[in-house]
Amino acid sequence: MQLAAPARRFTGTRDADGMAVASFVLGLVGLLVMNIVLGPVAVVLAGLALRRGTARRGRALLGLALGIADLAVLAVLVVGDGMVVWSPVG
């Protein structure tokens, strides 16, 4: 009796490409809302995508830059207002 081999998870470039795109989108959205959450997630996804050898290297690097920008905006807001919340109307 032959047992079937266990299913393998696919972690190739397709997954890495998806992570690169998700990093870019989350970093972009994080500039406007929830930068305290979306910034670090964008940075982590970009790092994973780059480590796994994504074909969308530019998109991953943009996601990394936007995630860092999210954290920089958060730091400026916390230092300036003493609060994490901001409003575009002042």
Contacts in CASP RR format, 6 or more apart in sequence:
PFRMAT RR
TARGET T0000
AUTHOR 0000-0000-0000
METHOD contacts of the structure
MODEL  1
MQLAAPARRFTGTRDADGMAVASFVLGLVGLLVMNIVLGPVAVVLAGLAL
RRGTARRGRALLGLALGIADLAVLAVLVVGDGMVVWSPVG
11 52 0 8 1.000
12 52 0 8 1.000
13 52 0 8 1.000
13 53 0 8 1.000
13 54 0 8 1.000
13 55 0 8 1.000
15 52 0 8 1.000
16 48 0 8 1.000
16 49 0 8 1.000
16 52 0 8 1.000
16 53 0 8 1.000
16 54 0 8 1.000
16 55 0 8 1.000
16 56 0 8 1.000
17 49 0 8 1.000
17 54 0 8 1.000
17 55 0 8 1.000
17 56 0 8 1.000
18 49 0 8 1.000
18 54 0 8 1.000
18 56 0 8 1.000
19 45 0 8 1.000
19 46 0 8 1.000
19 48 0 8 1.000
19 49 0 8 1.000
19 52 0 8 1.000
19 54 0 8 1.000
19 60 0 8 1.000
20 45 0 8 1.000
20 46 0 8 1.000
20 49 0 8 1.000
20 50 0 8 1.000
20 54 0 8 1.000
20 56 0 8 1.000
20 57 0 8 1.000
20 58 0 8 1.000
20 59 0 8 1.000
20 60 0 8 1.000
20 63 0 8 1.000
21 56 0 8 1.000
21 59 0 8 1.000
22 45 0 8 1.000
23 42 0 8 1.000
23 43 0 8 1.000
23 45 0 8 1.000
23 46 0 8 1.000
23 47 0 8 1.000
23 49 0 8 1.000
23 59 0 8 1.000
23 60 0 8 1.000
23 63 0 8 1.000
23 64 0 8 1.000
23 66 0 8 1.000
23 67 0 8 1.000
24 42 0 8 1.000
24 46 0 8 1.000
24 59 0 8 1.000
24 60 0 8 1.000
24 62 0 8 1.000
24 63 0 8 1.000
24 66 0 8 1.000
26 38 0 8 1.000
26 39 0 8 1.000
26 41 0 8 1.000
26 42 0 8 1.000
26 45 0 8 1.000
26 63 0 8 1.000
26 67 0 8 1.000
27 38 0 8 1.000
27 39 0 8 1.000
27 42 0 8 1.000
27 63 0 8 1.000
27 66 0 8 1.000
27 67 0 8 1.000
27 69 0 8 1.000
27 70 0 8 1.000
28 63 0 8 1.000
28 66 0 8 1.000
29 38 0 8 1.000
30 38 0 8 1.000
30 39 0 8 1.000
30 42 0 8 1.000
30 66 0 8 1.000
30 67 0 8 1.000
30 70 0 8 1.000
31 66 0 8 1.000
31 69 0 8 1.000
31 70 0 8 1.000
31 73 0 8 1.000
35 70 0 8 1.000
35 71 0 8 1.000
35 73 0 8 1.000
35 74 0 8 1.000
36 74 0 8 1.000
36 84 0 8 1.000
38 67 0 8 1.000
38 70 0 8 1.000
39 66 0 8 1.000
39 67 0 8 1.000
39 68 0 8 1.000
39 70 0 8 1.000
39 71 0 8 1.000
39 74 0 8 1.000
40 67 0 8 1.000
40 71 0 8 1.000
42 63 0 8 1.000
42 64 0 8 1.000
42 66 0 8 1.000
42 67 0 8 1.000
42 70 0 8 1.000
43 63 0 8 1.000
43 64 0 8 1.000
43 67 0 8 1.000
43 68 0 8 1.000
43 71 0 8 1.000
45 63 0 8 1.000
46 60 0 8 1.000
46 61 0 8 1.000
46 63 0 8 1.000
46 64 0 8 1.000
46 67 0 8 1.000
47 60 0 8 1.000
47 64 0 8 1.000
49 56 0 8 1.000
49 60 0 8 1.000
50 57 0 8 1.000
50 60 0 8 1.000
50 61 0 8 1.000
50 64 0 8 1.000
54 60 0 8 1.000
74 84 0 8 1.000
77 83 0 8 1.000
77 84 0 8 1.000
77 86 0 8 1.000
78 84 0 8 1.000
END
